[in-house]
Amino acid sequence: MSDPIDDLLDAAESGKSIIKNRDILHYSYIPDIILHRKSEQEQVTQSLLPILKKSRPSNLLVYGKPGTGKTLVVKKVLSKIQERVEKSNFPIKLIYSNSKEETTLYGLLVSLGRQLGLNEKELPSNGLAISVVFKRLLTKIDEDKLNAIFVIDEIDYLAQLVAKTGKDILYQLTRANERLTQGSLTLVGISNDLTFKERLDPRVISSLGEEEIVFTNYNVEQIKKILEERIHESFIPNSIEEPALNLIAALAGGEHGDARRAIDLLRVAGELAERQQSDKVTIEHVREASQKMEENKEEKSLKSFPLHEKLILIAIMKANGSSTGEIYSSYKNLCKAVGKDELTQRRITQMLSEIELSGIISGRLIHQGIHGRTKKYKLTISSEMIKKTFKDDLSLQDIV
């Protein structure tokens, strides 16, 4: 009986690979030419140009849906500026952080501080008040006479952290120059949410969005051109069937104009074709890759939920289409079953609204005449997906 591991390794060694450079299919890859974004590149460059003239640029907000090239363009412009300022004696510090990757305000500020050059002793990883951490960042900028540009990607998540903690670091960032005597601080915010400013303190809005640039969605034809460019660099010739390429462009362009999703879909389809030792990526590989990516996205999202949100989802699963009150009653029983203290009904109602924003559940208001109105929720994903994802969680095994 042959060893399945050896069989796979033998096939990989002897079979031919159709992907010649996987790095080009990674979301962090910055191509030499960014297609269909000439105007946006010009606008971002013009906004940050004052730094080359030894002046502070205006704060900049860059909007657009996921996969529209926002981060790509900003990073490319910053790298070009960095190349030029390294030849001058004007102290510039370009700093990038993604607020979605930091779960706390403290962690985000420490990430910015480390890039400014503050070590663990100067800025501990925990234990200080937020105001003290921020003061140390400004002191560093002041003492080194730095002209800092803080690029905060997915800044809408920072706005959420601010709302949860009440520590309005966005206000502090936009007012930082009033506290600096030497050096300056410019904020570049990148957001997937066109409406996130509506949730901000009015004092922040005017100073944060001194300049704004909106990135529109790519259309199907533009996504196809972007894919063709990546295929040329990353795959061996003639390894992607034309119908497969058209389907990837149609799936990504037709739904949301997301070039990053299109490139991810191309990569996963290519990897499936390789595993099956196929000479070409076909429509079947693309369909299989699309289904796999959708399942992975849902699973990853569910696993990231805190325990009480998982309990709420199980409560909804057990009585799909239930009202808030019925869900809360079921949730309380589940808390007893796993030995956890229950949260208040008011907090659970808030959490239901938060989960609804993720798209995993949907709610609708039901009018009950003289009894007022209630909201009923149901899952938008299958019960099997929830069971499959939560069965590895030891605290939930007995209730799913």
TORSE-955553 format. One record per residue: y, x, z of N, C-alpha, C, CB in turn. Coordinates in steps of 0.02 Angstrom, whole numbers, plus 50000, padded with zeros to 5 digits. Each point is the difference from the previous one (the first is absolute). Glycine has a CB too. Layout:
<pts>
YXZYXZYXZYXZ;...
</pts>
This chain:
<pts>
499405004350000500604995750000500625004550000499384990650062;501075008249891500595004249994500524998350053499795001149877;500615003950141500544999150050500614996949966499575009950069;500674984349954500584996849966500635004250001499514989050032;500575015150022500595004350004499975005349946500094998050124;499325005349871499925005249948500084997149930499235006250076;500514987649914500074996849935500734999249980498924993950020;501495003950028500714999049986500355006649988499994989750070;499845015449971500325006649992499805003249934500025001450125;499344997849857499775002749935500364996849942498885002250051;501204991149954500344996349946500735002249994499234990250019;501085011050040500715002149999500075007049969500224992950102;499315011549913500035006949975499855000449925499675004150113;499834992049866499795000349930500394995449955498875003050040;501384991549989500374995249960500705002449986499334990850048;500985006549901500685002449984500524995650035499605004449888;500944998850131500544996650033500534998049949499785006450107;500444987249896500514997949951500705000950029499204991849951;500855009150116500655001350032500085007650007499994988850063;500535013949906500105007350002500515002150053499715000549879;500734994950143500485001750052500174993850041500485009249927;499194990350132500104994150043500694999850032498775000150022;501545005649989500655000350034500524995749963499735011650042;500224988149892500494996449959499944992450011499965009349914;499464988650114499894992850013500164998250072499124999949912;501145004950127500184998850069500724997450004499205009050039;500924986550010500674996850003500565005150014499454989550041;500385016349989500525004850017500215004649942499554999750116;500084999849828500155004449942500674998049968498755001549979;501675003550009500654998849968499985003049930500605000250112;499384995649836499965002649931500655003449979499204990849973;500755013549977500605003549974500514995049973499295010049971;500454984949995500444994849973499794993350031500165006449890;500324990250141499864993350028500214994949947500175003950121;499334992849851500124995349945500364993750023498995004449943;501444992950014500334993550010500434999750063499044994849940;501205010950083500435000050059500615004649990498994997650071;501255003049867500565004549986500634997750037499515002549887;500654991050108500604997450032499975000850076500124991849906;499305006750124499935000550072500065007350024499264989849998;500465014949962500065007150018500735002149999498845002349953;501524995349997500715001749995500394997250059499905000149874;499954993650145500364996950055499885003650067499924989149939;499455012650074499845003550063500325006950001498914993850008;501065009749935500315006749995500754999650012499115003549919;501224991650048500734999350008500194998450072500074996149881;499505000050152500144998250069499975006050046499544988749978;499995016050009499915005850043500385006249977498894995450028;501445004149914500375005849972500515003250047499854994549891;500515001650151500505003150043499745005950042500554989050004;498795010850012499725005450042500065006749964499204991850053;500775008149880500075006349962500725002450001499044996649927;501424998750085500725001850002500225001150073500214993549894;499295007350150500115001350071500384994350035500025012249973;499794981650006500274994050032499424995650022501065000649930;499074994750116499484995550023499924994149952500235003350118;499164995649855499894994249957500044993550041499285007049923;500804987550042499984993450033499284998550020501004996049934;498914999950118499334997450015499764996049940500254999650126;499105000749861499724996949940499404995750018500405009649930;499574984450041499414995750007499684999149932500514994150099;498845007249897499624999449938499494994450010500175012449969;499884982349990499564994250006499524999649940500894994050066;498575002449945499544998549945499314998550027500665007349923;498954988950041499324998450022499565006249999500134988349955;499295011650079499565005850001499815002149929499554996450111;500405010249878499785002649935500524999849946498894996550032;501755003149986500524999949948500355006849992500184987850024;499565017350010500255006849989500565002250046499674998549886;500464997750168500575001650044499915006950034500164987750020;499285013150015499885006250037499945005949951499424993650092;500255005249852499915005249949500685002749977498924994449962;501535001150021500665002049975500405003650054499994990349920;500035006950141500385003150054499745006950016500244988750048;499095012049956499715006650015500165005149945499084994350064;500905003449873500135004649945500745002350001499104994349931;501365001050080500715001850004500125004950057500324988849951;499375009850108500085004550057499735007049986499924990050075;499505010349892499715006649985500455004049953498844995350017;501475001249935500455003449953500635002550036499584992649906;500675003250140500595002150040499815006150043500454988150001;498955011550030499775005550043499985006649963499334991750066;500425008249871499975006049959500695003249993499014995249938;501505000650054500685002549988500345002450064500084992349903;499825003950151500365001950061499715006350033500294987950017;499085013749967499705006050028500365006349977498904994150004;501455005249939500375005849972500705000550030499354998949894;500854996050146500675000150029499945001450075500444991949912;500135009150121499995001250072500224993850039500235012149979;499764982149987500194993650031499374997250035500924997849912;499085001750155499394998050036499834992649991500245008950083;499274989749874499774993249987499284999250025500784999049900;499074995450131499324998750023499804993249973500165007050105;499334992949851499744993749971499364998250038500505002649885;499504991550144499454998150044499724993249978500525006350096;498804993349900499684993949978499514997550053500125003749880;499894989850134499524997050045499854992949978500415007350095;498964990749913499814993149983499914996150065499435003849891;501004991250120499984996550065499374995850008501244999849999;498414998749947499374996350006499455004350031500334993149899;499745013550092499495004650027500125001650073499875004849886;500704993150141500165001250071499974993250036500735010249972;498884989550081499914993550034500544998750052498775001149982;501635004150035500524999150050500655003249976499145000050092;501424997749936500655003049985500005007350023500574988850011;499135012450046499985006850028499655004749950499984995450119;499445002349854499625004149953500405001549937498954995150045;501434999949932500405001049939500555005250012499774988249966;500575011350092500535004750016499735007150010500654990650052;498765010049978499695006650009499835003049932499544996650112;500204999249842499855002349932500625002949966499084991449991;501495005150017500635002449972500225006550034500344988149972;499575012150095500195005950038499615006249982500314992450091;499035006749899499585005849981500245003049934499014994850060;501185000849893500245002549935500695003350005499344990949945;501035007250107500645003350013499905006950030500544988950016;498855012250011499855006650030499944999850075500595005049906;499404989150125499924999450072499265000550019501044992950007;498805011850038499295000950019499834995450060500035012049959;499334988450063499754995750054500405000850065498875000849948;501355005350066500395001250061500694996749995499375010950018;500944989749923500674997249990499984992449994500345010649944;499104986950027499934992849990499274998150012500954999749915;498874998550148499314998350016499754994049959500185004550116;499164995249873499704994649961500014993350037499285008449945;500864991850120500084993750038500375001550065498934995249949;501294999450084500285000850067500754999650006499035006750020;501344993449925500734999650004500244993049982500095012349972;500524986150049500314993749978500215000849927500414997450118;499574997049844500195000149929500705002949991499274989949980;501195008350065500695002549994500035007650007500414989150046;499165013749997499995007350010499725003449937499844998550125;499624998649847499705002849939500535000249944498854995750034;501504998749958500504999649946500575005050011499714987849985;500495013050079500535004750016499795007249981500394992550094;498985009149917499755006749983500005001349925499304999850104;500554994949858500045000749926500725001649979499034991849986;501445004450041500705001049982500255006950023500184987650007;499605014550052500205006750026499765005449953499964995750118;499435003649857499725004949953500425000349936498844998050048;501324996049925500414999749939500695003250012499404989449965;500895009150093500665002650018499995007750008500254989050058;499285013449982499975007250015499875004249938499604997250115;499965000349841499835003849939500464998349942498815000350038;501684995349975500484997949948499634997549937500845008350045;498644987749967499584997649945500314993949966498995004450059;500914995149877500164994049962499324996749984501115004849950;498694990850094499324997249997499994993549960499745005250110;499734994149850499864993749965499334997550027500665003349894;499354991250143499394996950026499764994749951500365002250120;499084999049848499704995049956499474996250040500225007049895;499894986650116499524995950038499684995049952500665001350108;498715000149874499634995649955499754994050039499665009949927;500274984450038499784993750030500434998650063498815001649955;501844998950036500484999250056499974993050029500745008449947;498974986850017499914993250027499555000150061500164995149885;499355009750117499575000650059500405002750060499005002049925;501485002550061500445002450053500414994150028500065011549946;500174984150010500384994150022499564995650046500685000349893;498674999350092499544996150042499925003350068499394996049897;500555010850103499935003650064500634999050042499265008649945;501324991550023500634998950034500014993050032500595007749919;499184987350042499994993150025499544999250060500244996049884;499195007650115499514999450055500245003450064499094999749915;501265006050077500185003950059500714998650025499235008749959;501194988749997500704999050019500415006449999499634990650069;500055015049912500355006549995500255000649928499275005450091;501374993249898500244999849931500175006949973500444988650023;499035014949960500095006949974500334999949932498995003650064;500934991049898500344999649935500755000250008499044993449955;501215003050096500715000050014500235007050019499954988050038;499655015450004500165006850020500025004849941499484997750112;500035001549843499975004449941500614999149955498754999650005;501444994149985500564998849954500675002050031499344990549949;500685010350118500625002050034499985007450022500144988150039;499355015549941499895006850025500595004649985498794998349984;501535000949958500545004649981500614999650046499604999049883;500464995450153500554999450048499895004650060500194988049963;499185014050047499835004250058499915007449981499464990050053;500565011449882499915006949976500685003349989498904996849946;501175009350079500625003749988499915005149944500334998550120;499035003949872499845004849946499374997449966500535009950063;499454990449871499434997349965500074992549988499285008950050;500214988149919500034992849985499304997149994501095001649940;498874991950061499364996549993500074994349950499675003150118;499934997149829499984994649950499314996650005500835006149923;499174987350072499374996350004499834997149932500224997250121;499175004249855499744996949939499414995750020500385009849927;499694983750067499474995350018499654997449937500624996850104;498715003149899499604997349944499624994050026499895011549944;500194982850022499694993850026499634996249945500904999450087;498514997949932499634995549956500244992850006499005007650009;501414991250041500204993150017500744999049983499134999550092;500994996649857500694998849977500414996050050499585000449884;500094996450162500354995650048500075003150069499584990349937;500195015950072499965002650069500695000750032498965006149967;501574994849993500675000850028500224993750038500285007949907;499444986350072500204993750031499814999950075499864994349889;499665010050131499785000150069500375005250042498884996149961;501595007450009500365005450034500624997650035499555007949917;500664996050132500644999050034500565000649948499545004650111;500924990549887500555000449950500395006550001500084987750009;499955015650051500365006350006499665005649960500404996550113;498925002849878499625005149965500064999249924499205000550097;500834993249880499944998549929500525003749958499554988950031;501085010849989500535002949958499935007649995500754990650032;499085012750023499975007349999499345002649971500765000250099;498704995849909499355002249973499994999649924499444996250106;500824998449867499974999149927500655001749966499164991250018;501105014849996500635002049966499895000249925500355006850101;499044995349879499804999649929499304997049998500715010149967;499154985949983499344996849994499755000449928500284992250094;499075009149899499695000449933499364995750002500485011849978;499454983849974499414995749997499545002249943500674990350047;498705010849969499495001849949499644993649980499865011850048;500164986649888499664994049976499265001449987501084995949948;498534998850046499285000949987499885002949930499764990350076;499715013549917499785002249933499684994149964499825011950041;500244987849893499634995049962499345003049977501074994449962;498515001550007499325002249980500035005949952499594988350015;500875011549937500055005449950500225006550032500284991649913;500185008150135500225006050035499445003050041501174995550004;498455000250030499445002550040499485003349955500194990950085;499705006249856499515003049954500235007049979499694988549958;500955012450030500275006649981499915005150057500844994349923;499295003350139499925004450058499275002050007500974994450058;498575000849933499295001550004499785005049945499814988550049;500445010549891499825004549945500205007250016500144990549918;500455010250112500255006750020499535003150052501194996449976;498624999750074499555002650053499305001549973500664993450085;499105002249870499345001049971499975006549961499844987649993;500685013849969500045006149959499935006250044500744994149918;499555005650143499995005850044499385000450044501244999650000;498474994650016499474999950051499294998849975500874996050075;499065001149865499334998549974499865004349938500074988250044;499285012949942499835003449938500144995249942499115007150058;501014995449882500194995749943499484994549986500615009649951;499644984650029499594994349977499514997450053500105004649886;500104995850178499544997750053500204993250028499785011950028;500784985249948500204993350022500014995449940500705004850095;498894990049907500004995249945500664996249999498744998950007;501514999649933500644996649993500024993250036500135005749890;499334990250105500014993650037500055001050076499324995049908;500375010550117500045001450072500715001750021498815004149998;501525000049961500705001850013500454993849999499805011449949;500094984450001500394993849994499914995550061499905000749875;499484999050150499854995650057500355002750063498894996949949;501095009750062500345002950058500754998449998499145009350005;501164991849937500724998649991500154992650012500095009649918;499474986150056500114992850007499934997850073499574998449883;499925004250152499894998250070500595002050043498765001249983;501475005050009500555002650042500684997249977499335010550021;500784989349914500654997749974500094992550006499985009649922;499484986750066500044992750002500104997350070499294999749900;500425003850149500044997550069500665001950034498765000850007;501405005749993500585002150038500365006149972499434995450098;500395007049844500355005749970499945006350041500784992049951;498645008850081499895005650047499645005749965499954991850097;500425013649887499705005749964499525003850045501035000949930;499124999350136499555003650045499324996750003500985003750068;499024989649934499364996450000499625001349935500484991150076;499895009149868499695001249935499665006949999500864992749944;499485012350083499725006950001499405000350047501145004849974;498904991750084499434999750046499404996749967500794999450097;499354995249866499464996449965499675004449947500614989250020;499805014649945499755004849950499545005250033501044998449930;499195004350127499615005150036499334997350024501075005550036;498944988649996499384997150027499524998249943500644995450099;499635001949846499574998449942499695006449972500724989949973;499675015550024499755006449976499455002850044501125002349951;498974997050115499505002450047499354996049995500925003850077;499154989549913499404995849991499625002049937500574990550060;499815010749886499695002149936499635006650009500904994049936;499405010650100499685006550012499364999350040501125005549998;498904990450055499404999050041499434997049960500744998450100;499454997449852499484996949957499835004449940500404988750037;499895017349962499905004849945500164997049932499115005450069;501424990749929500234997149938500495004849965499854988350047;500135011949887500455004349962500714997249997499035003949932;501034989650080500654996749993500124994950056499945001749875;500694997150139500194994650047500044993649959500655008050078;498984986949943499974993749963500344994450039498925003749946;501144990550022500274994150033499614998350063500394995649889;498955005250108499574998550058500175004550059499094996349924;501055010150062500205004650054500664997950031499395009349942;501074988350018500664997950024499934993850044500555004849897;499044990450081499904993850039499685001650068499894993349893;499615011150105499655002050062500495003750047498905000949936;501515003450035500495003850040500514995350032499845010049924;500394985050038500504995350025499734996150060500484999149885;498894998650109499694996250054499915004450062499404992849916;500405013450073499895004850055500655001450037499045005249937;501514995950025500655001550030500264994150040500245007749905;499654986250071500244994150035499644999350067500254994349890;499095006850109499604999650061500225005450050499034995249935;501075010950040500205005650043500674998750033499355007849927;501124989250034500674998750026499974994950057500495002549886;499124992250104499944994950052499675002750063499934991349911;499535012750077499635002950056500445004750041498944999049934;501435005250032500445004850033500534996350041499815008449908;500474986450063500514996150034499724996750063500574997949890;498844999150105499694996750057499845004950056499524991549922;500235014450061499825005050050500615002450039499045003549929;501554996350040500605002550033500304995050049500225006849899;499534986950102500284994950043499845001550074499894991649907;500585007250139499865000650072499484994850021501175004450021;498534996650038499454995750023500184992650001499615009650069;500984988649959500164992950006500124996749932500505002450112;499745001449839500074997249932499314999049969501125005749987;498414998750028499314999149976499694993850031499885012549986;500264986450078499744994050034500294993649970499865006650106;500784993649876500314994249967499664998649933501105002750056;498765002549906499674999149934499304997050009500665009749953;498984992650098499334997250013500064992750021499575011450034;500954987050005500124993050020500134995649940500475004050109;499924998549843500144996249939499374999349959501195004249999;498425001249997499375000049961499524994750026500145012349976;499844987050090499524995350030500204992749990499725008850084;500934990049904500234993149987500545000349947499734996350118;500085005249821500485000949945500414993749989499235008349946;501434992550047500444994249990500244996950065499414998049894;500555005950161500184997350065500745000550014498885003050040;501354992950008500695000250021500115005850048500104987549985;500535014050030500165005450046499674998950068501105001849940;498944992150085499704998450065499255001150000500914991850019;498755005949929499275000849996499815007449995499914988749944;500485015050018499875007249994500085003450068500394999949879;500134998150158500125003150065499434998550049501244999049981;498524994850017499434998150043499385004249985500464988350007;499405012549927499435004149979500115007350020499784992149904;500835010350088500185007050016499885001350075500865000149907;499334995150136499905000950072499265000750017501054993350022;498535002849945499275000450012499745006949978499904987549984;500375015049960499785006549975500215005650048500074995849882;500525003550148500245004950049499525000450060501204997949964;498584996150059499524999850056499355003449980500524989350042;499265009449896499365002849977500015007749996499834989549935;500765013450051500035007449994500325003150063500094998949875;500074996950175500255002750063500715002649996498855002850027;501584993949934500705002149993500474994550025499695007349902;500884994750127500504995150021500344997149939500185006250109;499924987349892500314996749942500755000950000499074991650000;501235008249941500735000149993500254992850003499975010749930;500684988450077500284993250003499974996649932500765003650093;499264989649908499984996349937500615001749957499364990850056;501215010449977500605001749962499905006649961500714994050086;498995010949948499885006449968499494999349943500275006050108;499224990049901499494999049948500324996549939499094999250088;501374996149924500354996749945500415005149960500064989350067;500265015349969500385005449966499535004449958500854999950094;498585001749936499515004449965499724996649938499715005350110;500194988249893499764996349941500505000749943499394991850074;501265007849942500525000849948499995007149972500704991350057;499195013749987499975006949977499405001349955500585003550106;498844993749913499395000849960500084996549932499305000850105;501054993549896500114996349938500385004249949500004989250064;500465015049960500395004449955499555004949964500984998950076;498445002949954499555004849969499604996849943499925006150109;500084987149888499644996649946499274998650016500765005449922;499004996650137499294999050017499874992750022499925012150035;500604984749991499954992850014500594996449968499395002250110;500534991449880500574996049975500084994050046499815003749879;500824994250130500134994350043500404994649965499965007650098;499964986249922500414994749972500174995050055499465001449886;501164996150111500234995250050499714993149986501065006650015;498694990150037499734993249995500424995450042498835004449980;501454990449989500404995150038499544994650029501005002149925;499084996650139499564995350035500384993850026499265009750032;501244988349930500374993950020500345000850067499194993349935;500685002050111500335000250066499785006050042500094987549995;499355015549987499755005950037500315006549977498934994050017;501575005549939500355006149977499625003449944500475001450114;499545005149887499655003749946499645006050030500864996349916;498645005950049499615005950020499875004449939499464993650096;500335012549917499845004449944499265001450000501155005250004;498554994149937499285001449994499905006349960499734987750007;499795016350015499865006549967499305000349973500815005450077;499114998349868499335001349974499995007149972499814987649973;499595015150021499915006849974500115000049925499205002850092;501075002749882500055000849927499465005049975501244997550004;498385005350044499445004449982499364996750026500735010550005;498714992149974499364996950019499815001650073499635000749880;500004994750151499755001150067499545006150001500084987750025;499565013349920499545005749995500375006650005499244993249928;501375007150043500405006150003500185001650073500464997749884;499734997050154500185001150071499385002250040500914991349990;498535005449998499395001850037499795007249984499634988049998;500405013749939499805006749977500455005450031499584995049892;501075003650112500485004950025499985000750075500724997449903;499194996950133500035000250073499335001450033500934992049993;498535008049970499335000850031499915007050030499544991749919;500865013250057499955006850027500425001050063499785004149885;500634990950131500425000350061499584997650059501074998049933;498785006650113499534998450055500234994050041499705012050004;500954987250005500254994550042499954993349965500775008150055;499114991949879499994993749963499304998149974501185002249967;498345002350040499344999049970499674993450020499875012349999;500234985750064499654994050026500344993549979499615006950097;501004993449876500354993749986500094998749924500595001350109;499275003749848500064998849929499324998049970500955008249993;
</pts>
